[in-house]
Amino acid sequence: QDKYGFMWFSDQTNQCIVRYDGTSMKRYVYDFAKQDTPYGMGGYYPEWLTTDRDGFIWIAYYGQGLDRFDPDNGTFVHYKNNPNDSTSLISNTVTCVIADHLGYVWIGTHSGLDRLDPKTGHFTHYTYESDNPNSLSHNVVRSVYEDRQGTIWVGTGFFVDGGNRGGLNRLDRKSGSITRYLNDTT
């Protein structure tokens, strides 16, 4: 639900997002010809939607990056992975997105967790590192949550990988250190 009370939904079957005002629905449909312009959705498979305090709608696409949609003027800003830019989105396979109380946008991907500073457009990456127990427990991020104290919690892992590497992760915003909460298999 956005700051105006509208409800927003993802419709993957019809390749669109939907705004519901309590009476009627308005669809914003993917158009291949407009996908790289400010006037079209950047992907056709919207995986997750959230809103921020400024009224923007953030759209996570599975395999197609991230969009910021401004419903006031109907325009999109597209964020994609650029292998030549270390401050770009870490992966175009985006699974979830939240906007925190400080104005940052947290993006879960299949290559780790990203924090977007909307003022600069730069992403900070948090990933799994095999030799660092203070890194994510797995690079597949399935969920991100901010609690009332402002702590960022990250759920990781992939249900078909056969391992127990995924788990719950708590991010210390100041240090960037992550505490893992894992299944004890012993």
HELIX and SHEET records of a PDB file:
HELIX    1   1 PHE A   32  LYS A   34  5                                   3    
SHEET    1   A 3 MET A   7  ASP A  11  0                                        
SHEET    2   A 3 CYS A  16  TYR A  20 -1                                        
SHEET    3   A 3 MET A  25  VAL A  29 -1                                        
SHEET    1   B 4 PRO A  46  THR A  51  0                                        
SHEET    2   B 4 ILE A  57  TYR A  61 -1                                        
SHEET    3   B 4 GLY A  65  ASP A  70 -1                                        
SHEET    4   B 4 THR A  75  TYR A  79 -1                                        
SHEET    1   C 4 VAL A  94  ALA A  99  0                                        
SHEET    2   C 4 VAL A 105  THR A 109 -1                                        
SHEET    3   C 4 GLY A 112  ASP A 117 -1                                        
SHEET    4   C 4 HIS A 122  TYR A 126 -1                                        
SHEET    1   D 4 VAL A 141  GLU A 146  0                                        
SHEET    2   D 4 ILE A 152  THR A 156 -1                                        
SHEET    3   D 4 GLY A 167  LEU A 171 -1                                        
SHEET    4   D 4 ILE A 178  TYR A 181 -1                                        
END                                                                             
